[in-house]
Amino acid sequence: MTSPAKFKKDKEIIAEYDTQVKEIRAQLVEQLKCLDQQCELRVQLLQDLQDFFRKKAEIEMDYSRNLEKLAERFLAKTRSTKDQQFKKDQNVLSPVNCWNLLLNQVKRESRDHTTLSDIYLNNIIPRFVQVSEDSGRLFKKSKEVGLQLQEDLMKVLNELYTVMKTYHMYNADSISAQSKLKEAEKQEEKQIGKSVKQEDKQTPRSPDSTSNVKFEEKHVRRSSVKKIEKMKEKRQAKYTENRLKAIKARNEYLLALEATNASVFKYYIHDLSDLIDQCCDLGYHASLNRALRTFLSAELNLEQSKHEGLDAIENAVENLDANSDKQRLMEMYNNVFCPPMKFEFQPHMGDMESQLCAQQPVQSELVQRCQQLQSRLSTLKIENEEVKKTMEATLQTIQDIVTIEDFDVSDCFQYSNSMESVKSTVSETFMSKPSIAKRRANQQETEQFYFTVRNPECQGKLQKN
Amino acid sequence: MTSPAKFKKDKEIIAEYDTQVKEIRAQLVEQLKCLDQQCELRVQLLQDLQDFFRKKAEIEMDYSRNLEKLAERFLAKTRSTKDQQFKKDQNVLSPVNCWNLLLNQVKRESRDHTTLSDIYLNNIIPRFVQVSEDSGRLFKKSKEVGLQLQEDLMKVLNELYTVMKTYHMYNADSISAQSKLKEAEKQEEKQIGKSVKQEDKQTPRSPDSTSNVKFEEKHVRRSSVKKIEKMKEKRQAKYTENRLKAIKARNEYLLALEATNASVFKYYIHDLSDLIDQCCDLGYHASLNRALRTFLSAELNLEQSKHEGLDAIENAVENLDANSDKQRLMEMYNNVFCPPMKFEFQPHMGDMESQLCAQQPVQSELVQRCQQLQSRLSTLKIENEEVKKTMEATLQTIQDIVTIEDFDVSDCFQYSNSMESVKSTVSETFMSKPSIAKRRANQQETEQFYFTVRNPECQGKLQKN
């Protein structure tokens, strides 16, 4: 037999079980707390999203109004121009076209940001309100389901406790019955052993002298043995009965153990997961997805609209052309720029001769004059070629200066990680470069030179200014 | 000879020429006025552009500040959360990730609009200032050149006037000399005719009786003829001289006419064009182009930056996933969700048997119980299959409702031509559709059904609520 130290006492087993169940109960409470917390966070997040979009709708509306005002300020100005035909005429000039498109773009952006604001207020925020309502309702239901599941689980654990205690009781009864039976067996053994000894002792004596005493003794002994046997039988029956009860109780305990473990497993592995699914999903993620996709759709449409406008401006900028503007201007003011009629020869008093007279005696003089002019012309031609070359080179220099591709501001949008450095980055891009001042000086010098070369007769006058 | 009506009088010719020159002079004045006006319009346009971008820079800065405030309001809230670890934990959940990216996007847009504002103020506006300066300077120079060219042209016209008048004068002299010469010739003819008559008359007389008288008469007549001849010679010489002068004057006039027409042509066709070139171009269009391209570059960079942010949000929205959130939640609260230890068989008082005892006499009872359980199990299995099918179908219905693709708001950005209709278009998109209310009712009904099917034990309880 095992020593008492080798197996746990009933109290210990019960205490251990109690601890285990208490721990589970604490976990169950924490689980619902955790879901509560998740639900609160979700409600808070949805509230934040609503507040965020409400505030952003205000900002977009503000921005839209300011843009509208900006566009109107300048559009009103052109509208108030008395001479509408004049205004219309100017529109054909490429810089004016760019300006009009710029104002159109501002109006377009104003309109788009109003739309954005409207979508925030009348589409996105209501979605979050719905998600919030749905989440709250679902959470309430899920919590009820969860409590019910936990109640069921606790019922199973209580049942296990009961069957375990029953097993203990019946097993104790069985052990007690067994020990009583064993006691009876010992007594019987002892009684049988006594009879055998006495019979052995009596063997040297004469059988007759003590036969009467022997008979009496025998009778007493025999009834005692019978009594013991009867008791043993009784105890055997009791033990068998208790043993069966204990086995049944153990079986019940083992079956309940399996069932409990299965229930615990089902709760922790399936029910909890389903519970979180019900809390977390059933539309929460999908609805949030749709709300945010609405936001993305609005933003991307705004972007596309803005981009279309910028494309139109880019196209107009590409069509900034001095030559066609000159043509348009001259067509617009045709009466001012059209050349006058040729001066015709007016014969005096019916002078019939309207051709150059190149006969003697003026011939030789004309020939001489012609020769002089031709010689002067060839000198001028050479000079002119020189001037032309210089002018073209100078003009090219100016063109190079004014068409330098210095308009890419991508760098300004490449922020370093620190937000602080934004301002300094930007201000460096255009104005603070020392090369700009140098370039400007160079441009003006070249321009001056160009004018001097082109209009030498103005040289004196220009230099005076 | 032609009649006086057939050729213009000197006065008429001069008057016509005066009119023609006056018209040209008026055109020249108009031309400079027109350039003045163009210059003024340009200065005005450049001033408008500066004002426009200055005001827009303010608007962008305002917008940026509002966005910054918006982001900070919510970021400060998360920062103030005491439990930083808790906050960090929540970030792994996909809706929280979306929310963080949304706030990041607002911060990014705020930064970008500050940059935009800065580029307007420190790059684009200075460019317009420069263009304005350059234009002003160039216009001043061009105007001087223009005035000089016009002065030169007027000089040529005045010269033509002079040579024309000279031609008239010499031609008049020549005509007068010619008529005087013709008069002398007539007198000479008359004188010669008289002599011949007298000689014819004297023929019947004796040649001697009147010879003395005849001699005297002859002498007088001869001297008269000589006188006339001398006068004629003188007049002939005068006429020849005047005729030559007139021819030369006419030649000068014809040459001046050619030169004047060439000058007028040159001025109207080349000089005016060059003048407008100098006013209109020499960098105006090119510099305007660069300024506007800077604007476009800034806007496109802003757009790109915004788009990158939206891509990140879109990615996060795609990753909105209930299942992985559940996993993360369970990992985060591992101690709350981890299943407890299995309940082990606790042998009572060293009970050696820890297995189900299935021998007689409990065997038959166990077998009977097992059979009952198996029959119950197969009933449950069938029921369960039914429930599962219903649940899956219900869940699918809910999924269909919550994943309907109703987030495209492109329509809102397709404005009709009238700006007024914007608001009504937008408000129709989401909330005012009657189908939404119907869909919501349907969703809640299905959800209720799902809960009832899933957790029939809760049915009674749930229906009470």
Interface residues (C-beta under 8 A of the other chain):
Chain A: M1 T2 K6 F7 K8 D10 I13 E16 Y17 Q20 E23 I24 Q27 E30 Q31 C34 Q38 L41 R42 L45 D48 L49 F52 K55 K56 I59 D62 Y63 N66 L67 L70 R73 F74 K77 Q90 S94 P95 V96 C98 W99 L102 L103 V106 R111 D112 T114 T115 D118 I119 N122 N123 P126 R127 Q130 D134 R137 L138 K140 K141 E144 V145 Q148 D152 L160 M164 Y167 H168 N171 A172 I175 L244 I247 K248 R250 N251 Y253 L254 L255 L257 T260 N261 V264 F265 Y268 I269 L272 S273 D274 I276 D277 Q278 C280 D281 L282 G283 Y284 H285 A286 S287 L288 N289 R290 A291 L292 R293 T294 F295 L296 S297 A298 E299 L300 N301 L302 E303 Q304 S305 K306 H307 L310 I313 E314 V317 L320 D321 A322 D325 K326 L329 M330 Y333 N335 V336 F337 C338 P339 P340 M341 K342 F343 E344 F345 Q346 P347 H348 M349 G350 D351 E353 S354 Q355 L356 C357 P361 V362 L366 I398 Q399 I401 V402 T403 I404 E405 D406 F407 D408 V409 S410 C412 F413 Y415 M419 V422 K423 V426 S427 T429 F430 M431 R440 Q443 Q444 E447 Y450 F451 R454 N455 E457 C458 K461 L462 N465
Chain B: M1 T2 K6 F7 K8 D10 I13 E16 Y17 Q20 E23 I24 Q27 E30 Q31 C34 Q38 L41 R42 L45 D48 L49 F52 K55 K56 I59 D62 Y63 N66 L67 L70 R73 F74 K77 Q90 S94 P95 V96 C98 W99 L102 L103 V106 R111 D112 T114 T115 D118 I119 N122 N123 P126 R127 Q130 D134 R137 L138 K140 K141 E144 V145 Q148 D152 L160 M164 Y167 H168 N171 A172 I175 L244 I247 K248 R250 N251 Y253 L254 L255 L257 T260 N261 V264 F265 Y268 I269 L272 S273 D274 I276 D277 Q278 C280 D281 L282 G283 Y284 H285 A286 S287 L288 N289 R290 A291 L292 R293 T294 F295 L296 S297 A298 E299 L300 N301 L302 E303 Q304 S305 K306 H307 L310 I313 E314 V317 L320 D321 A322 D325 K326 L329 M330 Y333 N335 V336 F337 C338 P339 P340 M341 K342 F343 E344 F345 Q346 P347 H348 M349 G350 D351 E353 S354 Q355 L356 C357 P361 V362 L366 I398 Q399 I401 V402 T403 I404 E405 D406 F407 D408 V409 S410 C412 F413 Y415 M419 V422 K423 V426 S427 T429 F430 M431 R440 Q443 Q444 E447 Y450 F451 R454 N455 E457 C458 K461 L462 N465
